[in-house]
Amino acid sequence: MKEIEAKIKIDDLFYSKFKKLNLKLNKRVKVLDIYFKMKNDEVLRLRKENDIVFIAYKTPREKHKSLIIREEYEIKIESFKTMKNILEKLGYKINSKAEKIREYYKFNNLIITIDEYPFIGKFIEIEGDEDKVLKFCKQNNLSKKQFIQKNCTELFLDHIKKNNLKFEKDPKLHFTFKDEKIDSNKIA
């Protein structure tokens, strides 16, 4: 399935205005994503949303001026731990992990999510048909100049560099709410 989305960093003021749109909140979940090492911008992700588990494969990002476009294949599975063990036994190595709190909304055949990440803040993602994504953004004063084509881990690594944060181990394994609360100079 083709995934077409706009991703934009938002502040608390935008979030307050967004909440006043009275869109129906479908669900709010805590998400843990484990990403495995892949090549050429491919993604192999194991996701736990509360107690529901998914595995997804995404093709490399297509070239686009502002949106993120790629093929995505995702299925629901029974056990996070079992699938993680299977992938590791097959030789896949964990590349990074990320936590977030995600709110799901639906509007005119769009899937809209608000993601709150440790360290880097809140982002809105608008996913669906390209014309509808761009129309929603325009109607809500979200300009293409604000669109971000980096993934959350890339944004986290930018944040680390910009703020000169130090981690004793690979920082991509510390993109969690627990680690955000710890003095980064003491993270092991």
C-alpha positions in Angstrom: 0.0 0.0 0.0 1.3 3.5 -0.9 1.9 5.7 2.2 1.6 9.4 1.4 2.1 11.8 4.3 3.0 15.2 5.5 4.9 15.5 8.7 5.2 18.8 10.6 6.6 19.8 14.0 3.9 21.6 16.0 3.9 23.6 19.2 1.4 23.8 22.0 -0.4 26.7 20.4 -1.1 24.7 17.2 -2.0 21.7 19.3 -4.6 23.8 21.2 -6.0 25.1 17.9 -6.1 21.6 16.4 -8.0 20.2 19.4 -10.7 22.9 18.7 -11.3 21.5 15.3 -13.4 18.9 17.1 -12.1 16.0 15.1 -13.0 12.6 16.7 -10.2 11.1 18.6 -10.2 7.4 17.7 -7.6 6.3 20.2 -4.6 7.4 22.2 -1.8 4.8 22.6 1.7 4.5 23.9 4.0 3.2 21.1 7.3 1.4 21.2 9.0 1.0 17.8 12.1 -1.2 17.3 13.8 -0.6 13.9 16.1 -3.2 12.5 19.2 -2.5 10.3 18.3 -2.4 6.7 19.9 -1.0 3.5 19.0 1.8 1.1 16.4 3.6 3.3 14.3 0.5 3.7 12.5 0.1 7.1 11.8 -3.0 9.1 9.8 -2.0 12.1 8.3 -4.0 15.0 5.7 -1.9 16.8 3.8 -2.3 20.0 0.8 0.0 20.5 -0.4 -0.6 24.0 -0.9 -4.4 23.8 -1.3 -4.7 20.0 1.7 -5.7 17.9 2.5 -5.0 14.3 5.4 -5.6 12.0 6.0 -3.4 8.9 8.2 -3.2 6.0 8.6 0.1 4.1 10.4 0.6 0.8 12.9 3.5 0.4 11.3 7.0 0.3 10.4 8.2 -3.2 11.7 11.5 -4.4 9.1 14.3 -3.7 9.4 18.0 -3.1 7.7 17.9 0.3 5.8 14.8 1.2 7.0 11.4 2.4 6.0 8.7 -0.1 6.8 5.0 0.1 5.3 1.6 -0.1 4.3 0.1 3.3 3.3 -3.4 4.2 2.1 -3.9 7.8 0.4 -6.8 9.5 -0.8 -7.5 13.0 1.0 -10.2 14.9 0.6 -12.0 18.2 3.8 -11.5 20.2 6.3 -8.7 20.2 8.9 -10.7 22.1 8.6 -13.8 19.8 8.8 -11.7 16.6 11.8 -9.8 18.0 13.5 -13.1 18.7 12.7 -14.5 15.3 14.1 -11.4 13.5 17.3 -11.5 15.7 17.7 -15.3 15.0 17.4 -14.5 11.3 20.4 -12.1 11.6 18.6 -8.8 11.8 20.2 -6.4 14.3 18.4 -3.7 16.2 19.3 -0.3 14.8 17.2 2.0 17.0 14.1 2.2 19.2 11.7 5.1 19.7 8.8 5.7 22.1 5.9 8.1 21.5 2.4 8.9 22.6 0.2 8.8 19.6 -3.3 10.2 19.1 -5.3 8.9 16.0 -7.9 11.0 14.3 -9.9 10.5 11.1 -11.1 13.3 8.8 -12.4 13.0 5.2 -10.5 9.7 4.5 -7.3 11.1 6.1 -5.5 9.5 9.0 -4.2 12.2 11.2 -1.9 11.5 14.1 -0.3 13.7 16.7 2.9 12.1 18.0 4.6 13.3 21.2 8.2 12.1 21.3 10.8 12.3 24.1 13.4 15.0 23.5 12.0 16.4 20.2 8.3 17.3 21.0 5.1 17.0 19.0 4.5 16.3 15.4 1.4 16.0 13.3 1.2 13.5 10.4 -1.5 13.8 7.8 -1.8 10.6 5.7 -4.0 9.9 2.7 -4.5 10.9 -0.9 -2.0 13.6 -1.9 -4.6 16.2 -2.9 -6.5 15.7 0.4 -3.3 15.9 2.5 -2.3 19.2 0.8 -5.8 20.6 1.1 -6.0 19.8 4.8 -2.6 21.4 5.4 -3.6 24.6 3.5 -6.9 24.9 5.4 -5.0 24.6 8.6 -2.2 27.1 7.8 0.4 24.4 7.5 2.8 25.4 4.7 4.9 23.1 2.6 7.9 25.0 4.0 7.1 23.3 7.4 7.0 19.8 6.0 9.7 17.4 7.2 10.9 14.5 5.2 13.2 13.0 7.9 12.1 10.1 10.1 11.8 10.5 13.9 15.2 8.9 14.6 16.9 11.3 12.1 15.2 14.2 13.9 16.4 12.8 17.3 20.0 12.5 16.1 19.8 16.2 14.8 18.5 17.2 18.3 21.4 15.4 20.0 24.0 17.1 17.8 22.4 20.5 18.1 22.2 20.3 21.9 25.6 18.5 22.3 24.0 15.6 24.3 26.4 12.8 25.2 25.5 9.1 25.5 27.8 6.3 26.6 26.2 3.9 24.2 24.5 4.3 20.8 22.0 7.2 21.2 19.6 5.6 18.8 18.8 3.1 21.6 17.9 5.9 24.0 15.0 7.6 22.3 12.7 6.9 25.2 10.7 8.9 27.8 12.8 7.3 30.6 16.0 8.4 29.0 14.7 11.9 28.5 14.3 12.3 32.3 17.9 11.2 33.0 20.8 13.6 32.8 22.1 12.8 29.3 25.7 12.8 30.6 24.9 9.8 32.8 23.1 7.7 30.3 24.8 4.3 30.0 
